[in-house]
Amino acid sequence: MRDTLDSQALAEAAVGRMLANDRASARLGMRLLEVRPGYARIAMTVTEAMLNGFSICHGGMIFALADTAFAAGCNSWGPVAVGAGTTMDFLKSGQVGDELVAVCECVSQSGRTGLYDVTVRNQHGEVVAVMRGRSYRVGNNKTQDQAG
């Protein structure tokens, strides 16, 4: 039980520190809804400023949301991890006012490398996009405290 509590506290602290320094995600209005080891849920409301030339949410904005959830998920273990590669499929467009929620789940974390799946849904539960990301732990498996 104590290990579970320690893991949860580590996840909250590591991701909290990371997001506190993430000016891009803050500027887009992203909000952390939930984090635990290997898992993160991040929300963002689509605004007029996020629309592309077709008046739908720019794919880069949806990718940014998924990428932030991915970053939170793979950094929830404590050691600093960065994205090594991603693939993303867009399945539905986002509209102004949509509340998009990205859920990141760990598929595998072994040593320095991890594999994570991210699903982005709108407020109706419809899948907007799916991402698969590969992460890499940098340095000497330093934690967020030691990264600076």
N, C-alpha and C positions, 0 to 999 in steps of 0.2 A: 504493500500500500504506500509506504513512504517513497519508494522508487517512482511510483506513478505520480505522486504529488511533486516530487523533485523534478521529474520530466516535464510536467505541466508548467511549473514555475519557470523552468529553463526556457520552454517554448514561448511563454508569454513575455519574458524578459528579452530574449534574443530578437523576436519579431518586433516587439515594442521599440527597441533601440534602432533596429533597421528602418522601420517606418517613420520614426521621429526624424530621421535624416533624409527621407525620400521626398524631395521637393516636387518631383514630377507627379507622383501619385497624389500628393496633397493638393496640388494645383488642379488636378482632375476631379477632386472631391471624393476620392476613394476612402472607404471606411472599413476597418477591420471588424468583422462580426464575430469571428471565432478562430481560435488557433489551438492546436494541440500537436504533439509530436507527429510529423509527417502529414499534417492536415491544416488547411487554412480556408477560410471563407471571407471574401472581400466583396463589397458592394460599391456601385457607382450609378448615379442618375445621369442619363443622357441629356445634355443641354444643347441649345442652339449652336453653341461654339464648337460642338463635336460633330456637326453634320458635314457631309461631303457635298460634291456638286450635284448629287441626285436627291438631296434633302433626307438622306438616311445616315445613320451613325457611321462615321468613317471607320473602316476596318482597323486602322492603326489604334483607335481609341479602345476598341474591343480587345485587340491584342495587348494593349498596355494593361488593361484590367486583368486579363488572364496571366500576363507575365508577372504582375505584382502578386497575384495569388500563388503562382509558381515559386516566386522568390520567398514568400512567407512560408510556404510549405517546406521547401528544401532547407531553409535556414532555421526552422523550428527545432531542430536537433541541437543547435548551439554553435557548431563549427561554421565558419563563413563558407558559403557555397555560392557559386555563380552559375549562370546558364551556359551550357556547352553547346546546346542546339535545341531547336524546337520545330515542330510542324503544327500547322493550324488549319482547320477547316471551318469555313463560315457556312452556316446552315439556314440562317434567318437574319433579316436585317433588324437593326435596332432603330427605334423611333424616339423623337423628342419626348421626354418624360418617362421613358422606360427605366425601370429599376433593374439593372443588370447585376447578377450575383455570380461570381466565379468561385467554384469549389475546386481546390487542389487536393489530390490524394496521392500518397506515396504508393507506387507499385513495387519498387525495390530500392533499397539503400544499402550499399555494400562498400565499405572502405571509403574511397574518395568519390565514387560515382553513384548517382541516383537516377531513377526513372520515375516521372510523375505525370499523372493525367489531370487535366483541368477541364471542367465543363462550365460554360457560361450559359445561364438561363435568364429569361426575362421574368417579370412579375407574374406572368401566367403559367410559369413552369416550363415554357417552351425552350428547347435547346437552341441557342443562338450560334454557338461556336464550341468546338472542342480543340484542345491543344494537348500535345504530348511533349514533355520537356525532359532533357537530360541535364543533370547538374554535375558540377565538379567542385569538390572541397579544395580550397586554395591553401597555400602555405603549409603550415605544420599543424593542420586541423585546429587553427586558432579559433577561439570563440569570438563573439561580437565584441566583448570587452577588450580583447587584445588586438582587434583588427586595426584600430586607429594608430 
